[in-house]
Amino acid sequence: MNRIQWALALALGTAAAVVTAQPAYPNKPVKVVIGFAPGGAADYVARSMSEAFSKALGQPVVVENKPGNGSSIAAELVAKAPADGYTLLIASPSSISVNPALNPKLGYTPKELFPVTRMTTSPLVLAVNPATGIKSVPELIAAARKDPGKLNYSTSGNGSAPHLGAALFTMLTGAQITHVPYRGGALAVQSVMAGDTQLTFGTSPSVLPHAASGGRLRAIAVSTRERSPLVPDLPGMKEAGLPDYHIEFWYGMFVPAGTPAAVVKNVYEATVTAMQQPSVKAALAREGTEVSISSSPDDFSKFLTEDEKFWVTLVRNANVKVE
């Protein structure tokens, strides 16, 4: 072997050693970011599955709350993070469809977030402070029409699903209700219980524990057209007198765009494994949330394309603005 051949063989051997030495994913803790404050639905979903997710990945999982700007702060953080699978996002339609439609000046675009899988679906729950005396959707409509603008509704932020849920309600009924945004679902629900606001279209995990204990919150309907098997005691909107009203809410797992396919596959499989654990399903079902996994990242991407049409159309038709 001459000197050139020897040098080439050495270079190839070194390169092969470098490739071989690349650590398998994951080899350190994984961070899961959510865009709302502790105690809300996103937080509940993340923490319900984090232990099982950690076991599936074989590494610690840290849940990090980054509330603000209708969950856009968290989405931007993950969109700009290294595409290595160590910074993940559990997001809702707010981050992926609604906020970009409301605000073209966001610090990220949905294309910077790669969809891994849908995780859950659930209805919103329309709830009121019992002191209002309101016990049904028709009574709420009558009260709002009697004193336009007097009733306030709380949400987990501008562009959130609760915000859009209330916007659709006012569009279909002509009721004038004032929007009061908070930094998370738990804070929004607490404001209704305290009487600072009178109603909310909250996520199931945010509303149901309080509606079922002590009478501090009265749930009067779910946001789906028919009754939901997840919350069978509450009427759907058709039964409540609004047959054209229907909203269903979801959470999904996302990674920064450009994340290697092998890492995406690992995150997908670990998410599926975690969400299918009986303990995770049971914990979510108790709060009116159903595990709903996509068959693949491509399947989730196709779902998002169609789902975006609904939310963007609602933003436009309900004349929702950034406040």
C-alpha positions as CSV (number, residue, x, y, z in Angstrom):
1,M,0.0,0.0,0.0
2,N,1.5,3.4,-1.0
3,R,1.3,6.5,1.0
4,I,-1.7,7.9,-0.7
5,Q,-3.7,4.7,-0.4
6,W,-2.7,4.5,3.3
7,A,-3.9,8.1,3.9
8,L,-7.1,7.4,2.2
9,A,-7.8,4.3,4.1
10,L,-7.0,6.1,7.4
11,A,-9.4,8.9,6.5
12,L,-12.2,6.5,5.6
13,G,-11.6,4.5,8.8
14,T,-11.7,7.7,10.9
15,A,-15.0,8.8,9.2
16,A,-16.5,5.5,9.8
17,A,-15.5,5.6,13.4
18,V,-17.1,9.1,13.7
19,V,-20.4,7.8,12.2
20,T,-20.3,4.8,14.4
21,A,-19.7,7.0,17.5
22,Q,-22.8,9.1,16.9
23,P,-24.9,8.6,20.1
24,A,-28.3,7.0,19.7
25,Y,-31.4,9.2,20.4
26,P,-32.2,10.0,23.1
27,N,-29.1,10.0,25.3
28,K,-30.1,12.9,27.6
29,P,-33.3,14.4,29.1
30,V,-36.1,15.5,26.8
31,K,-38.0,18.8,27.3
32,V,-41.7,19.0,26.5
33,V,-42.9,22.6,26.2
34,I,-46.6,23.7,26.6
35,G,-47.9,27.2,25.9
36,F,-50.2,27.6,28.9
37,A,-49.9,28.0,32.7
38,P,-49.9,25.0,35.1
39,G,-53.3,23.5,35.9
40,G,-54.9,23.8,32.5
41,A,-55.7,21.2,29.9
42,A,-52.4,21.3,28.1
43,D,-50.6,20.9,31.4
44,Y,-52.8,18.1,32.4
45,V,-52.3,16.2,29.2
46,A,-48.5,16.6,29.3
47,R,-48.2,15.6,32.9
48,S,-50.6,12.7,32.6
49,M,-48.4,11.1,29.9
50,S,-44.9,12.3,30.9
51,E,-44.0,9.4,33.1
52,A,-45.0,6.8,30.5
53,F,-43.4,8.9,27.8
54,S,-40.1,9.0,29.8
55,K,-40.2,5.2,30.2
56,A,-40.8,4.7,26.4
57,L,-37.9,7.0,25.6
58,G,-35.6,5.7,28.3
59,Q,-34.7,9.2,29.4
60,P,-36.1,11.8,31.9
61,V,-38.9,14.0,30.5
62,V,-39.2,17.6,31.8
63,V,-42.5,19.4,31.2
64,E,-41.9,23.2,30.9
65,N,-44.7,25.8,30.9
66,K,-44.2,28.8,28.7
67,P,-47.5,30.7,28.8
68,G,-48.3,33.9,26.9
69,N,-49.5,35.3,23.6
70,G,-52.1,32.6,23.1
71,S,-49.4,29.9,23.3
72,S,-47.3,31.5,20.6
73,I,-44.3,32.0,23.0
74,A,-44.0,28.3,23.5
75,A,-44.5,27.5,19.8
76,E,-41.8,30.0,18.8
77,L,-39.4,28.6,21.4
78,V,-39.7,25.1,19.9
79,A,-39.7,26.3,16.3
80,K,-36.4,28.0,16.9
81,A,-34.9,25.2,19.0
82,P,-32.2,22.8,17.6
83,A,-33.9,20.1,15.4
84,D,-32.5,17.2,17.5
85,G,-35.5,15.9,19.3
86,Y,-34.7,17.2,22.7
87,T,-37.2,20.1,22.6
88,L,-40.8,19.0,21.9
89,L,-44.1,20.9,21.8
90,I,-47.5,19.8,22.8
91,A,-49.7,22.2,20.9
92,S,-53.4,22.9,20.1
93,P,-55.1,24.5,17.1
94,S,-54.2,27.9,18.7
95,S,-50.4,27.5,17.9
96,I,-50.8,25.8,14.5
97,S,-53.8,27.4,12.8
98,V,-55.5,30.2,14.8
99,N,-52.6,32.5,15.9
100,P,-51.0,32.6,12.5
101,A,-54.3,33.5,11.0
102,L,-54.8,36.3,13.6
103,N,-51.3,37.7,13.6
104,P,-49.0,37.5,10.5
105,K,-46.2,39.1,12.6
106,L,-45.6,36.1,14.8
107,G,-42.0,35.1,15.4
108,Y,-42.6,31.7,13.8
109,T,-44.6,30.0,11.1
110,P,-46.4,26.7,11.3
111,K,-44.0,25.3,8.7
112,E,-41.2,25.5,11.3
113,L,-43.0,22.9,13.4
114,F,-43.2,19.3,12.2
115,P,-46.3,17.3,13.1
116,V,-45.6,14.0,14.9
117,T,-49.0,12.8,16.0
118,R,-52.4,13.9,17.4
119,M,-52.7,12.9,21.0
120,T,-56.1,13.8,22.4
121,T,-59.5,15.1,21.4
122,S,-62.3,16.5,23.6
123,P,-65.2,18.9,23.6
124,L,-65.1,22.3,25.2
125,V,-67.4,22.7,28.2
126,L,-69.6,25.7,28.6
127,A,-69.7,26.6,32.3
128,V,-71.1,29.5,34.3
129,N,-70.8,30.9,37.8
130,P,-73.8,29.5,39.7
131,A,-74.5,33.0,41.1
132,T,-75.7,34.1,37.7
133,G,-78.7,31.8,38.1
134,I,-78.2,30.5,34.5
135,K,-78.9,26.8,34.2
136,S,-79.1,26.3,30.4
137,V,-77.9,27.6,27.0
138,P,-81.3,29.3,26.3
139,E,-81.1,31.0,29.7
140,L,-77.6,32.2,28.9
141,I,-78.7,33.6,25.5
142,A,-81.6,35.4,27.1
143,A,-79.4,36.9,29.8
144,A,-76.8,38.1,27.3
145,R,-79.5,39.7,25.1
146,K,-81.2,41.3,28.0
147,D,-78.0,43.2,29.1
148,P,-75.6,43.3,26.1
149,G,-72.0,43.4,27.1
150,K,-72.7,42.9,30.8
151,L,-71.6,39.3,30.9
152,N,-67.9,38.5,30.7
153,Y,-66.4,35.3,29.4
154,S,-62.9,34.1,30.4
155,T,-60.5,32.2,28.1
156,S,-56.9,30.8,28.2
157,G,-55.9,33.6,25.8
158,N,-56.5,35.4,22.5
159,G,-56.9,32.8,19.7
160,S,-57.3,29.9,22.1
161,A,-60.0,27.3,21.5
162,P,-62.1,28.7,24.3
163,H,-61.9,32.1,22.7
164,L,-63.0,30.7,19.3
165,G,-65.7,28.6,21.1
166,A,-67.2,31.8,22.5
167,A,-66.8,33.7,19.3
168,L,-68.8,31.0,17.4
169,F,-71.4,31.2,20.1
170,T,-71.8,35.0,19.8
171,M,-71.8,34.8,16.0
172,L,-74.7,32.2,16.0
173,T,-76.8,33.8,18.7
174,G,-76.1,37.5,18.4
175,A,-75.3,37.6,22.1
176,Q,-72.9,40.4,23.1
177,I,-70.4,39.0,25.7
178,T,-67.1,40.6,26.7
179,H,-63.9,38.7,26.3
180,V,-61.4,38.6,29.2
181,P,-58.3,36.6,28.3
182,Y,-56.0,34.9,30.8
183,R,-52.6,33.2,30.6
184,G,-54.1,29.7,31.0
185,G,-57.2,27.6,31.3
186,A,-56.9,27.2,35.1
187,L,-56.7,30.9,35.6
188,A,-59.7,31.5,33.3
189,V,-61.8,28.9,35.2
190,Q,-60.7,30.4,38.6
191,S,-61.9,33.8,37.4
192,V,-65.4,32.3,36.8
193,M,-65.5,30.6,40.2
194,A,-64.4,33.9,41.9
195,G,-67.1,35.8,40.0
196,D,-64.7,38.1,38.2
197,T,-66.1,36.7,35.0
198,Q,-69.4,34.9,34.5
199,L,-68.8,32.1,32.0
200,T,-66.2,30.2,30.0
201,F,-65.9,27.7,27.1
202,G,-63.2,25.8,29.0
203,T,-61.3,22.7,28.1
204,S,-62.7,19.6,29.9
205,P,-59.7,19.1,32.3
206,S,-59.9,22.7,33.3
207,V,-63.7,22.7,34.0
208,L,-65.0,19.3,35.0
209,P,-63.1,18.8,38.4
210,H,-64.6,22.1,39.6
211,A,-68.1,21.5,38.2
212,A,-68.3,18.2,40.0
213,S,-67.3,19.4,43.4
214,G,-68.8,22.0,45.7
215,G,-71.0,23.8,43.2
216,R,-68.4,26.5,42.5
217,L,-68.9,26.1,38.7
218,R,-72.0,25.0,36.8
219,A,-71.4,23.1,33.5
220,I,-74.4,23.5,31.2
221,A,-73.4,22.1,27.8
222,V,-70.6,20.6,25.6
223,S,-69.4,22.2,22.4
224,T,-70.1,19.2,20.2
225,R,-73.3,19.0,18.2
226,E,-74.4,15.8,20.0
227,R,-73.8,14.7,23.5
228,S,-70.3,13.5,24.1
229,P,-69.7,10.0,25.6
230,L,-66.8,11.7,27.4
231,V,-69.3,14.0,29.3
232,P,-72.6,12.1,28.9
233,D,-74.5,14.1,31.5
234,L,-74.3,17.4,29.5
235,P,-76.4,18.3,26.5
236,G,-74.8,18.9,23.1
237,M,-75.4,22.1,21.3
238,K,-78.2,20.7,19.1
239,E,-80.1,19.6,22.1
240,A,-79.4,23.0,23.7
241,G,-81.0,24.8,20.7
242,L,-77.9,25.5,18.5
243,P,-77.8,22.8,15.8
244,D,-75.1,24.7,13.8
245,Y,-72.7,24.8,16.6
246,H,-69.9,22.2,16.8
247,I,-66.3,22.5,18.0
248,E,-63.9,19.7,18.9
249,F,-60.5,20.3,20.4
250,W,-57.2,18.5,20.1
251,Y,-53.6,18.4,21.3
252,G,-50.7,17.1,19.3
253,M,-47.0,16.5,19.5
254,F,-44.6,18.6,17.3
255,V,-40.9,18.9,16.8
256,P,-38.8,21.6,15.1
257,A,-38.8,21.2,11.3
258,G,-35.7,19.5,10.0
259,T,-35.6,17.0,12.9
260,P,-34.1,13.7,11.4
261,A,-36.7,11.1,10.3
262,A,-35.2,8.5,12.7
263,V,-35.7,10.9,15.6
264,V,-39.3,11.7,14.5
265,K,-40.0,8.0,14.3
266,N,-38.7,7.5,17.8
267,V,-40.7,10.4,19.2
268,Y,-43.8,9.1,17.4
269,E,-43.5,5.6,18.7
270,A,-42.8,6.7,22.3
271,T,-45.8,9.0,22.2
272,V,-48.0,6.3,20.9
273,T,-46.7,3.9,23.6
274,A,-47.3,6.4,26.4
275,M,-50.8,7.5,25.3
276,Q,-51.9,3.9,25.0
277,Q,-51.1,3.0,28.6
278,P,-54.3,2.2,30.5
279,S,-53.3,4.5,33.3
280,V,-52.9,7.5,30.9
281,K,-56.2,6.7,29.1
282,A,-58.0,6.5,32.4
283,A,-56.6,9.7,33.8
284,L,-57.6,11.6,30.7
285,A,-61.0,10.0,30.5
286,R,-61.8,11.2,34.0
287,E,-61.4,14.7,32.8
288,G,-63.4,14.3,29.6
289,T,-60.5,13.8,27.2
290,E,-60.1,10.9,24.8
291,V,-56.8,9.5,23.5
292,S,-56.7,9.9,19.7
293,I,-53.5,8.9,18.0
294,S,-52.7,9.5,14.4
295,S,-51.7,6.4,12.3
296,S,-48.5,8.2,11.3
297,P,-46.9,11.7,11.1
298,D,-48.1,11.9,7.5
299,D,-51.7,11.1,8.7
300,F,-51.5,13.9,11.2
301,S,-50.2,16.3,8.6
302,K,-53.1,15.6,6.4
303,F,-55.5,16.0,9.3
304,L,-54.0,19.4,10.0
305,T,-54.5,20.6,6.5
306,E,-58.2,20.0,6.7
307,D,-58.5,21.1,10.3
308,E,-56.9,24.5,9.5
309,K,-59.7,25.3,7.1
310,F,-62.2,25.1,9.9
311,W,-60.3,27.3,12.4
312,V,-59.3,29.9,9.8
313,T,-62.8,30.2,8.4
314,L,-64.1,30.6,12.0
315,V,-61.6,33.4,12.7
316,R,-62.7,35.1,9.6
317,N,-66.5,34.7,9.9
318,A,-66.6,35.5,13.6
319,N,-64.4,38.6,13.0
320,V,-61.9,37.5,15.8
321,K,-59.1,40.0,16.3
322,V,-55.9,40.2,18.3
323,E,-56.9,42.3,21.3
